[in-house]
């Protein structure tokens, strides 16, 4: 179900922790996570300490980043099963971190793949109890 512009703006303005929780709920509920990719691979953001792959909970949020230097990028859906089987380990092997649901101000929590996977598993257990 598409997200309205009003909802996008409201969620975009959540603080880092609230955006993380929203992302975890959406990813587990929808069984998918979103990246931006181009012909060279997935979009990367860099901090002073880390090379990071940004992840989003929905296509609309990822698409919102496909502007400026990222305009050639397209949102790409990764199934949660594929994330567990390939992405977590692959990112860890490449010494990459994740920037979780960055907003338009380039703010987002940085997590290591193992931390992110643990949070996803915890959210899965929480949703399965409902």
Backbone as CSV, one residue per row, in Angstrom:
resi,resn,N_x,N_y,N_z,CA_x,CA_y,CA_z,C_x,C_y,C_z
1,UNK,0.841,-1.175,0.000,0.000,0.000,0.000,0.889,1.241,0.000
2,UNK,0.696,2.139,-0.946,1.536,3.343,-1.020,1.383,4.213,0.230
3,UNK,2.432,4.919,0.537,2.448,5.813,1.687,2.158,7.221,1.192
4,UNK,1.260,7.922,1.881,0.920,9.284,1.470,2.086,10.230,1.721
5,UNK,2.090,11.344,1.020,3.134,12.355,1.205,3.145,12.837,2.648
6,UNK,1.972,12.992,3.222,1.883,13.429,4.620,2.541,12.413,5.555
7,UNK,2.260,11.118,5.339,2.882,10.072,6.154,4.396,10.054,5.953
8,UNK,4.835,10.187,4.697,6.280,10.217,4.417,6.950,11.333,5.204
9,UNK,6.364,12.518,5.179,6.947,13.663,5.889,6.953,13.444,7.393
10,UNK,5.875,12.902,7.923,5.803,12.652,9.366,6.871,11.651,9.791
11,UNK,6.951,10.531,9.096,7.910,9.475,9.448,9.341,9.960,9.238
12,UNK,9.572,10.710,8.180,10.902,11.268,7.894,11.408,12.110,9.067
13,UNK,10.501,12.750,9.790,10.882,13.613,10.903,10.984,12.898,12.246
14,UNK,10.751,11.591,12.270,10.983,10.829,13.494,12.457,10.953,13.873
15,UNK,12.764,10.787,15.159,14.177,10.745,15.552,14.787,9.409,15.117
16,UNK,16.104,9.290,15.233,16.811,8.104,14.732,16.250,6.808,15.313
17,UNK,16.004,6.795,16.606,15.529,5.589,17.281,14.127,5.206,16.805
18,UNK,13.274,6.187,16.643,11.907,5.922,16.189,11.902,5.445,14.733
19,UNK,12.795,6.012,13.896,12.906,5.528,12.505,13.422,4.100,12.480
20,UNK,14.379,3.764,13.359,14.870,2.381,13.447,13.710,1.445,13.792
21,UNK,12.934,1.795,14.796,11.818,0.932,15.197,10.782,0.787,14.079
22,UNK,10.504,1.888,13.372,9.581,1.831,12.242,10.131,0.888,11.170
23,UNK,11.413,1.029,10.854,12.028,0.173,9.838,11.934,-1.293,10.244
24,UNK,12.269,-1.619,11.480,12.224,-3.014,11.927,10.814,-3.579,11.791
25,UNK,9.814,-2.815,12.216,8.429,-3.280,12.119,8.027,-3.516,10.667
26,UNK,8.357,-2.570,9.796,7.985,-2.680,8.381,8.709,-3.832,7.688
27,UNK,10.002,-3.955,7.930,10.795,-5.007,7.276,10.275,-6.385,7.680
28,UNK,10.021,-6.577,8.963,9.542,-7.878,9.422,8.119,-8.135,8.919
29,UNK,7.252,-7.128,8.971,5.871,-7.300,8.496,5.813,-7.591,7.005
30,UNK,6.588,-6.840,6.219,6.542,-6.963,4.756,7.530,-7.977,4.200
31,UNK,8.443,-8.452,5.066,9.469,-9.431,4.684,10.353,-8.935,3.543
32,UNK,10.653,-7.617,3.579,11.525,-7.032,2.564,12.210,-5.799,3.133
33,UNK,13.365,-5.514,2.565,14.146,-4.340,2.927,14.556,-3.683,1.618
34,UNK,14.770,-2.375,1.644,15.029,-1.643,0.401,16.395,-0.973,0.404
35,UNK,17.066,-1.050,-0.747,18.351,-0.400,-1.011,18.198,0.458,-2.258
36,UNK,19.208,1.267,-2.528,19.313,1.938,-3.823,20.502,1.341,-4.553
37,UNK,20.304,1.006,-5.816,21.384,0.414,-6.602,21.481,1.091,-7.966
38,UNK,22.663,0.973,-8.553,22.867,1.375,-9.947,23.710,0.297,-10.605
39,UNK,24.249,0.579,-11.781,24.999,-0.452,-12.502,26.273,-0.870,-11.765
40,UNK,26.718,-0.095,-10.789,27.941,-0.414,-10.048,27.673,-1.154,-8.743
41,UNK,26.419,-1.276,-8.365,26.086,-1.950,-7.111,25.230,-1.064,-6.232
42,UNK,25.296,-1.302,-4.939,24.422,-0.537,-4.047,25.068,0.774,-3.619
43,UNK,24.200,1.731,-3.369,24.598,3.059,-2.924,25.321,2.941,-1.588
44,UNK,26.354,3.751,-1.398,27.126,3.758,-0.159,27.158,5.170,0.405
45,UNK,27.126,5.256,1.708,27.356,6.501,2.421,28.576,6.285,3.300
46,UNK,29.380,7.307,3.452,30.604,7.165,4.227,30.635,8.137,5.390
47,UNK,31.092,7.641,6.538,31.354,8.494,7.691,32.870,8.561,7.834
48,UNK,33.331,9.239,8.848,34.772,9.277,9.091,35.317,7.880,9.390
49,UNK,34.481,7.034,9.997,34.939,5.726,10.459,34.426,4.540,9.659
50,UNK,33.320,4.701,8.980,32.657,3.539,8.381,32.219,3.795,6.941
51,UNK,32.250,2.728,6.149,31.578,2.693,4.853,30.251,1.995,5.114
52,UNK,29.167,2.642,4.734,27.836,2.161,5.111,26.926,1.967,3.910
53,UNK,26.098,0.945,3.997,25.031,0.703,3.034,23.749,1.209,3.689
54,UNK,23.087,2.208,3.098,21.818,2.672,3.669,20.686,1.705,3.328
55,UNK,19.794,1.518,4.290,18.631,0.651,4.094,17.373,1.409,4.507
56,UNK,16.289,1.116,3.803,15.013,1.780,4.043,13.907,0.740,4.221
57,UNK,12.814,1.140,4.890,11.718,0.202,5.141,10.759,0.030,3.968
58,UNK,10.717,1.012,3.067,9.742,0.986,1.983,10.364,1.590,0.732
59,UNK,9.809,1.228,-0.401,10.287,1.747,-1.681,10.234,3.271,-1.729
60,UNK,9.164,3.853,-1.197,8.983,5.303,-1.280,10.119,6.062,-0.591
61,UNK,10.577,5.565,0.551,11.666,6.248,1.254,12.979,6.112,0.490
62,UNK,13.245,4.929,-0.054,14.462,4.740,-0.857,14.411,5.638,-2.094
63,UNK,13.259,5.674,-2.754,13.099,6.498,-3.960,13.363,7.971,-3.661
64,UNK,13.017,8.413,-2.474,13.245,9.799,-2.079,14.715,10.194,-2.072
65,UNK,15.605,9.214,-1.998,17.049,9.473,-2.016,17.628,9.448,-3.434
66,UNK,16.859,9.018,-4.397,17.362,8.887,-5.773,17.321,10.244,-6.478
67,UNK,18.075,11.183,-5.929,18.162,12.529,-6.490,19.629,12.954,-6.519
68,UNK,19.899,14.066,-7.177,21.266,14.597,-7.216,22.253,13.558,-7.705
69,UNK,23.321,13.347,-6.938,24.343,12.383,-7.363,23.824,10.951,-7.366
70,UNK,22.667,10.692,-6.756,22.093,9.350,-6.701,20.942,9.166,-7.684
71,UNK,20.727,10.140,-8.584,19.549,10.072,-9.447,19.537,8.872,-10.395
72,UNK,20.693,8.288,-10.662,20.733,7.102,-11.521,20.363,5.827,-10.758
73,UNK,20.238,5.927,-9.447,19.923,4.755,-8.620,18.439,4.412,-8.674
74,UNK,18.171,3.135,-8.515,16.802,2.631,-8.476,16.591,1.878,-7.165
75,UNK,15.414,1.993,-6.561,15.130,1.192,-5.369,15.160,-0.292,-5.715
76,UNK,15.768,-1.059,-4.843,15.810,-2.509,-5.040,15.345,-3.195,-3.764
77,UNK,14.388,-4.077,-3.940,13.839,-4.851,-2.834,14.710,-6.085,-2.592
78,UNK,15.025,-6.331,-1.332,15.728,-7.549,-0.934,14.789,-8.287,0.021
79,UNK,14.487,-9.529,-0.289,13.610,-10.286,0.611,14.339,-10.512,1.929
80,UNK,13.584,-10.609,2.985,14.177,-10.831,4.296,14.937,-12.157,4.324
81,UNK,14.410,-13.177,3.644,15.098,-14.473,3.583,16.468,-14.320,2.914
82,UNK,16.521,-13.576,1.813,17.792,-13.353,1.121,18.723,-12.515,1.997
83,UNK,18.160,-11.557,2.726,18.975,-10.730,3.628,19.694,-11.629,4.633
84,UNK,18.934,-12.519,5.270,19.524,-13.416,6.265,20.546,-14.364,5.642
85,UNK,20.234,-14.883,4.457,21.096,-15.912,3.871,22.351,-15.359,3.213
86,UNK,22.317,-14.111,2.739,23.483,-13.603,2.004,23.985,-12.242,2.467
87,UNK,23.071,-11.319,2.699,23.486,-9.932,2.902,24.196,-9.701,4.224
88,UNK,23.641,-10.205,5.318,24.263,-9.954,6.625,25.713,-10.414,6.631
89,UNK,25.930,-11.649,6.207,27.282,-12.201,6.201,28.162,-11.474,5.178
90,UNK,27.630,-11.185,4.006,28.398,-10.509,2.965,28.850,-9.120,3.392
91,UNK,27.950,-8.366,4.027,28.318,-7.040,4.509,29.395,-7.139,5.586
92,UNK,29.235,-8.090,6.496,30.227,-8.277,7.561,31.576,-8.666,6.958
93,UNK,31.572,-9.571,5.992,32.818,-9.998,5.344,33.516,-8.841,4.639
94,UNK,32.747,-7.888,4.127,33.312,-6.729,3.427,33.591,-5.550,4.371
95,UNK,33.439,-5.786,5.679,33.650,-4.734,6.689,32.783,-3.507,6.435
96,UNK,31.534,-3.738,6.054,30.596,-2.645,5.819,29.589,-2.591,6.958
97,UNK,29.182,-1.396,7.285,28.131,-1.177,8.276,26.860,-0.784,7.544
98,UNK,25.797,-0.595,8.292,24.528,-0.147,7.733,24.197,1.209,8.336
99,UNK,23.644,2.080,7.530,23.023,3.272,8.075,21.528,3.029,7.912
100,UNK,20.859,2.967,9.052,19.476,2.525,9.095,18.531,3.691,8.873
101,UNK,17.807,3.619,7.757,16.734,4.557,7.433,17.198,6.008,7.599
102,UNK,18.234,6.384,6.814,18.686,7.775,6.921,17.605,8.732,6.420
103,UNK,17.515,9.878,7.080,16.562,10.877,6.618,17.266,11.826,5.642
104,UNK,16.554,12.809,5.164,17.112,13.709,4.155,18.221,14.604,4.709
105,UNK,18.380,14.635,6.032,19.478,15.383,6.651,20.708,14.502,6.854
106,UNK,20.722,13.330,6.221,21.823,12.369,6.344,21.978,11.835,7.759
107,UNK,20.915,11.818,8.517,20.973,11.289,9.871,20.329,9.912,9.902
108,UNK,21.003,8.996,10.584,20.500,7.643,10.763,21.468,6.888,11.655
109,UNK,20.954,5.885,12.339,21.812,5.087,13.206,22.707,4.184,12.372
110,UNK,23.944,4.028,12.817,24.888,3.130,12.157,24.969,1.858,12.989
111,UNK,24.701,0.746,12.331,24.741,-0.559,12.988,25.602,-1.504,12.168
112,UNK,26.221,-2.442,12.858,26.938,-3.499,12.157,25.936,-4.572,11.755
113,UNK,26.223,-5.318,10.696,25.254,-6.298,10.204,24.749,-7.260,11.278
114,UNK,25.648,-7.702,12.166,25.235,-8.641,13.215,24.243,-7.982,14.175
115,UNK,24.480,-6.720,14.524,23.558,-5.993,15.411,22.188,-5.862,14.750
116,UNK,22.199,-5.502,13.474,20.958,-5.308,12.738,20.179,-6.618,12.655
117,UNK,20.873,-7.704,12.373,20.202,-8.998,12.273,19.577,-9.386,13.618
118,UNK,20.283,-9.126,14.711,19.727,-9.434,16.033,18.450,-8.628,16.298
119,UNK,18.447,-7.359,15.904,17.251,-6.527,16.077,16.092,-7.044,15.215
120,UNK,16.409,-7.483,13.997,15.361,-8.053,13.135,14.782,-9.327,13.755
121,UNK,15.639,-10.187,14.273,15.168,-11.430,14.886,14.319,-11.143,16.127
122,UNK,14.720,-10.150,16.914,13.962,-9.760,18.098,12.581,-9.240,17.694
123,UNK,12.534,-8.414,16.639,11.248,-7.885,16.152,10.374,-9.014,15.607
124,UNK,10.979,-9.985,14.934,10.229,-11.129,14.411,9.563,-11.889,15.555
125,UNK,10.313,-12.146,16.626,9.745,-12.842,17.784,8.604,-12.033,18.388
126,UNK,8.807,-10.727,18.480,7.781,-9.844,19.043,6.501,-9.908,18.208
127,UNK,6.637,-9.836,16.887,5.450,-9.879,16.022,4.779,-11.258,16.034
128,UNK,5.570,-12.302,16.191,5.004,-13.647,16.209,4.189,-13.914,17.477
129,UNK,4.470,-13.156,18.533,3.724,-13.308,19.795,2.346,-12.671,19.723
130,UNK,2.150,-11.765,18.769,0.865,-11.034,18.685,-0.238,-11.920,18.159
